[in-house]
Amino acid sequence: MSESKKVIFVGGTAYSGSTFFHMMLGNDPHGFACGEVRWSFHPHRSDHVNRLCSCGDPNCWIWQTVLKEGAQKVYELIFQTFPDVNFIVDSSKSPYWIHDQSNYLRARGYDVRHLLIWKSPAEFAASKIKRKEPDWAGDWSKYHRLYFSLIDEFGLIGYQDLSHRPELLAEVCHYVDLPYVAGKENFWEKEHHILGGNYSAKLHLGGKAAKRYATEEHHQQGAQRHQTIYYVDQQDDALAQEVQKHAALVADIDDFLKEEEGFRVVRKSEIPGTLRRSSFYLALGRMKYVGMTKKGQWTYRPDSRRAASLDHSLSGIGNS
């Protein structure tokens, strides 16, 4: 496989903005944003199976074609299905998935890049609390420490920075060697075929999906709805107090993430060891990851793809 074919993995916690960010990157005649494709092979909940494509077609031929060969072949089949596509953007987010797929793809000559989009502790707490998901601090710190431990180099950008300064997308594109043209951030102007992802991001999509996800916000002008849907300044004193309860580790990670405004490149060697996970924790985490995958596949996907997907998930054990 020629290195002209590129796969870009977007990492981030839940509600981090990864869905709209990866669709911005995929907004190119030669790009394909695939969404959270990982869940099709590693289901942990019933709604991870047979997810509706963002195009709105419940029988989207693209995913019926692409998913049939299992996790290892998903990117290759996208490239084969769309010969004009030169790069794929995957927003699956799981550090284990990103780590394993990156190793597999690089061994086969693909150009692999990593990006991490992040929310501040207060922003993430607000997203979790309004959904009645209380353990925001544990989820936020665990995700970033795991990502820092498994990914050797990545481009880092804040959700707030990108929302307020979409021109930063040009810097991101330069880092991952993608062409940038004015208006690339208007991802709703292209029909995407993504699986999973954030509901709010889908409000922007046109075509068949507009009928399914339409709200009043969908009909606003592009720049206005970009601002009103995607970013609300968090000035709540109660949120600030909530963040303070988990001050030590959360503050250290937050300080590292916001060390510089805008976009920057980070290497694992630059990250303090206290912000990463031990090899023992990584081994335990890998076992849990594989166990949840196995349970989910037997529960939610008793079909011919299960064995191939499980073999791939097991292949990463010991490689962290």
N, C-alpha and C positions, 0 to 999 in steps of 0.2 A: 504494500500500500504506500503510495507516494505521500511524503510529508506535506504536500499541498492540501491534503485533507486534514481538517482541524476539528477537535472537540474541546469545547470550553465548558468547564464545570463551575456553576455558581453555587457557592455555599452561603449559609446564613441560617439563623434560627427560624422557627415558625414566625410568620407575620413580619419578616424582616424587609420585605419589598423585593424578594428574589423573583417573584413572578413577573412583575412589570419590568424589572431590570433585565431579565433574560430575554423578554420579548423586544425590548429596545435593541439589544445586541443582535437579535435575530431578524430585525427589520431591515432586510437586505435581499436583493434578488437571488443572492447565492447563499443565503443563510436559512437555517431551520431551527426554530425554538421548539423543543420537544416536551417541555414541562417536567413534571415529576415522574418520569418514566420508570423509575426504580420500583414504585409501588406495584406495577403490573407483574413484577417477578418476586417481590418480597412483601406480600400483603400482610399487614398486621391487623386490619379491620375489614369488615365486609364491604365498606364503601371504597376499598382500594381495588376491587375487582370490577372489570367491565366499566371503567370510568368513561363518562361522556367526553368526546373530543370537543375542544373549544369551538370547532366549526359548527356545532349544533346538530350534526348528523349522528344519530345513535348507531348507525351502521357504517361509520367512516371507513372507507376501503383502505386508507393508509395504514391504520393501526391493525386492521385485520391481516394485512400483509406483513407488516414489520414485526409484530410481536410473536409470530408463530414459531420462530427459531430459537427463542430463549434470550437470556440477558447478554450473552457474549456476542451475539450477532446483531443486536438492535441497531447500533450505529452503522455498521457495514450495510445493513439492509436499507436504512434511510438513504445512504449515499447511492446505493444501487437503484433505488426507486426514483430518486431525483438526481439525475446525472449532473444537473447544473448547480447543485448544492455543494459548496466547498467547505462549509463549516456548520457544526451543530452546537447548540447551546442547551445544556442539560441543567435544570434547576432542582434536581433530586435532593440536594442538600446534605444527605447522610455522609459524614466523613468516611465511614467504612466503604460505602458504595463508591465514593469519589476516589478513594485510595486504590481499591481493587480494580476498578474499571480503568483508571489511569495507567496502572502497571500493565494491564492486559493490552491496552491500546498502544502504548509506547513500544512494547515488545513487537508490535506488528507495524511499526513505522508511522503511526499517526502523530501529528503535532498536538500535544495536550497542554491546555492552559487552565489556571485556577484563579477564580475571583471570589472574594468574600464581601458581602454587603451586611452591614450591621446596624442595629438600633441601640440607642442608649438604654441603660437600665430602666429609666423612667418611662421611655416610649414602649419598651417591651412589656413592662409591668402593666401599663395601661391597656395594651392589646390583650394580655392574658386575663386581667381582672374583669374586663367588660364581657369576656366570654366565660366567666366563672371558672377559670383555670388558675388556682391560687399559687402553685409552686413555680412562680416565675423566676425567682433567684436561682434555684437549683437548675432549672432548665437552661437558663441563660449562661451561667458559668460552666456547666458541664459541656454544653455544646462547644463553646469557644476553646476550652482546654483540650477537648478531643480533637478539634480541627487543628489547633496549633501543634498537636503531637504527631499528626499523620501527614500533613501537607507541607512539603519542603519549601515551596515558594508560592506566593499568591499576591494578586493585586487587591488592595483594601480600599473600600469606599463606604462612607456613612450614608444611611438612608436619608437623613436630614439634608446632608450636603447635596446629594443627587436630586432630591425633590425641589430644593430651592435654586440649584444651579445645574440645570440639565446639560449645560455646555461642558461639564466635567466628563460627559460621555465620550468626548473626543479624546481625552487623555486615556481613558480606559481602552478605547479602540486602538490607540497607538501602542499600548502595552501588549495587547494580544494580537497585534498585526492584522487588524481589520480595517477596511476603508471606512472613513467617516464622511457623511454628507449631512448638510443642514436638514433638519427635520427627522433625523433618524430616531429621535425620542418619541415621535408620534406613532407608536407601535400599532395603534388601533387602525391605521390606514392599510395594514396588510392583513390578509386572512391567515391566521395561525392554526396549527393543528397541535395543540398542547393537551397533555393529560394532567389532571389535578391542578394544583395552584390556587391562588387566592381568589375568592369570590369578587372582591372589589376590583381587582385587575380585569376580570372578565366583563365588568360593566362597560368597559371601553370598546370591546370588540364588536365589529359590525357583522353584517351578513346574517346567517341563520342564528348565530349566537345572540344577536341583539334582541331577538324575540324572546329568548329564554331568560336573559339576564337584564333586560331593560329596566331602568328606573328613571326618575326625573333627571338625575345627574348625567345619564347617558346622552341626553340631548343638549347638554351645555356645550359651549365652545371648547375646543380641545385644551387650550392653555388653562382655562378657568377650571375645568373639571379635573385636570391633572393636579391642580393645587388643592381643590376642595376635597377630593377623595383621598389623595395620597398622603397628605401631611397636615397634622393639627398640632400646633405647639402645645407641649405639656407644661402647664403652669400650676398644676394642682399641688397645693402644699401637702395634702395627704399622700400623694405619690412620692414626694420628696422624702417624707418621713418613712414610708415603706421601704424605699431604697436604703435609707440609713440603717435599718434593722440588719441588713446584710452587708455592712459597709466594707469589711476588710477585703475579701477576695473579689467581690464585685467591683469595688473601687479600683483595685489593682488592674483588673482586666480592662475596665473602662478607660483608665488612664493610658494604657498601652494602645488601645484602639483609637483614641482621639489625640494621640501624641502630635499628629500633624493634621491640619484641615485639608479637605479635598481628597485627591487620590494619591496613594503611595504603594510602593512595592515592599513586601515583607518577606524575609527569609527566616526559616525555622531557627537558625543559629542566632538570630537577633532577639528571640523571644525568651524571657527569663524562664529558667527551669521551673520555678514555682507556679507558672501559668500553664504548664504542660502536665500531662499524665505520665505516671510511671509505667514501665513495661508490664508490671503485674496487673495494673488496672486495665491496660489495653488488652491483655489476654482475657481477662474476665469479661470485659465489654464485648470482645469478639465472640466469646461463647454465648453470651446473651443475645447478641445480634443474630447469630446463626440459629439459636434455639427459637427465637421469635419468628424467624423466617420459616423454619420447618413447621412450626405450629400453624402459622398463617396459611402456608401452602396446603397443608392437609385439611385445614378447616374450610378455606375459602376458594381453593383452586384445585379441585381433584380432577385435573385434566392432563393431557400428554405433555404439557410444557413444564410440569412441576419438577420432574426428575432433572432435566437439564438446568433449570434455574437453581435447584438445590446444590447440584454439583459445583456450580460457579460460586455460590455463597460459601461453600465449605473450602474452596480452593485458597481463600485468603488467610486461613488460620495459620498463625506462626509467621506471617509475612509482615507484621506490623513492627 
